[in-house]
């Protein structure tokens, strides 16, 4: 059974610099619309089955939420579905946005 790993922001940046990765954001639609990591796909119960059907299972998958907590259970679920390399982004979108200067600290 596959496992997920927590991914600190510096390692997230390094991963994206090295190779392509799928990024999914599980926050609510309004939060996603207000801002998200470039290239991220909004993942929710309504499109989960389609995402799994069309996803690249051998490409790294990074799951993002608000603060990096709920993404852990989503990452565990996706790892169980057969994704080979799954991460939960530490700090979530809020940590990302603060580090990138997209919101006040």
LOLOZA-298407 format. One record per residue (C-alpha): x, y, z; residue in three letters. Coordinates in pm, 1 decimal. Layout:
BEGIN
         u         v         w   aa
         X         Y         Z  ALA
...
//
This chain:
BEGIN
         u         v         w   aa
       0.0       0.0       0.0  UNK
     128.3     344.7     -87.9  UNK
     181.4     607.9     175.9  UNK
     184.3     985.6     155.5  UNK
     450.0    1218.5     291.0  UNK
     424.9    1569.7     433.6  UNK
     605.1    1813.9     206.7  UNK
     758.2    2135.6     345.1  UNK
     737.3    2435.6     113.2  UNK
    1112.5    2445.3      25.2  UNK
    1093.4    2080.7     -87.3  UNK
     772.0    2158.5    -278.5  UNK
     954.4    2431.0    -470.4  UNK
    1245.6    2193.0    -534.9  UNK
    1011.0    1920.0    -656.5  UNK
     843.9    2155.3    -904.5  UNK
    1184.7    2274.1   -1026.7  UNK
    1294.0    1912.6   -1090.6  UNK
     993.6    1761.1   -1265.6  UNK
     625.1    1795.7   -1343.4  UNK
     380.7    1732.0   -1060.7  UNK
       5.1    1727.8   -1025.3  UNK
    -126.4    1974.3    -769.0  UNK
    -476.6    1940.2    -630.1  UNK
    -647.5    2188.5    -399.5  UNK
    -928.6    2055.1    -180.2  UNK
   -1044.8    2386.6     -32.1  UNK
   -1396.6    2513.0     -94.8  UNK
   -1477.4    2665.1    -436.0  UNK
   -1472.8    3026.4    -312.2  UNK
   -1132.7    2989.4    -148.9  UNK
    -993.5    2822.8    -460.8  UNK
   -1137.5    3098.1    -682.3  UNK
    -986.7    3366.2    -456.7  UNK
    -637.0    3223.0    -503.3  UNK
    -453.1    2897.6    -556.7  UNK
    -112.7    2760.4    -648.8  UNK
     -48.9    2806.6   -1021.8  UNK
    -145.3    2492.6   -1210.2  UNK
    -351.1    2352.0    -923.9  UNK
    -672.8    2170.2   -1000.5  UNK
    -971.4    2212.5    -769.5  UNK
   -1055.5    1865.9    -639.8  UNK
   -1387.6    1796.2    -469.0  UNK
   -1628.7    1507.4    -425.5  UNK
   -1802.6    1592.9    -753.0  UNK
   -1490.6    1550.9    -969.4  UNK
   -1286.5    1303.9    -763.5  UNK
   -1378.9     992.1    -963.4  UNK
   -1303.8    1166.3   -1293.8  UNK
    -972.9    1295.3   -1158.8  UNK
    -867.5     945.9   -1052.6  UNK
    -976.0     802.4   -1387.8  UNK
    -767.5    1053.8   -1587.2  UNK
    -472.4    1115.1   -1355.0  UNK
    -108.8    1023.5   -1405.8  UNK
     -43.5     768.9   -1130.7  UNK
     334.1     776.3   -1178.3  UNK
     363.3    1156.7   -1157.1  UNK
     404.5    1317.7    -812.1  UNK
      73.8    1434.3    -661.9  UNK
      67.5    1722.7    -412.1  UNK
    -250.3    1781.1    -211.3  UNK
    -314.9    2129.7     -74.6  UNK
    -581.4    2251.6     169.1  UNK
    -608.3    2557.9     395.8  UNK
    -337.8    2482.8     654.0  UNK
    -201.8    2138.4     568.9  UNK
    -424.3    1935.8     800.4  UNK
    -719.9    1806.1     596.7  UNK
    -491.1    1748.9     299.5  UNK
    -328.5    1468.5     497.9  UNK
    -641.6    1252.1     496.6  UNK
    -703.9    1334.2     129.3  UNK
    -342.1    1243.6      47.8  UNK
    -377.4     914.2     236.8  UNK
    -693.1     834.0      39.6  UNK
    -529.0     916.0    -293.3  UNK
    -225.0     706.1    -203.5  UNK
    -463.0     414.8    -136.9  UNK
    -604.8     463.0    -487.0  UNK
    -267.6     373.7    -635.6  UNK
     -81.1     701.2    -681.0  UNK
     286.6     619.5    -648.5  UNK
     415.0     945.1    -493.8  UNK
     168.4    1149.3    -286.1  UNK
     238.5    1452.6     -69.3  UNK
      41.4    1674.4     166.8  UNK
     170.1    2031.9     146.2  UNK
     279.5    2151.2     492.1  UNK
     111.7    2480.1     581.4  UNK
    -140.8    2443.6     299.7  UNK
    -230.2    2731.1      72.0  UNK
    -206.2    2980.8     357.5  UNK
     157.1    2886.8     420.5  UNK
     229.2    2895.8      48.0  UNK
      65.0    3236.3       3.0  UNK
     249.3    3387.1     300.6  UNK
     585.0    3250.7     180.2  UNK
     524.8    3386.1    -169.7  UNK
     413.0    3728.2     -43.0  UNK
      56.3    3682.3    -162.2  UNK
     -93.7    3768.9     177.2  UNK
       6.0    3958.6     488.4  UNK
     210.8    3754.6     739.7  UNK
//
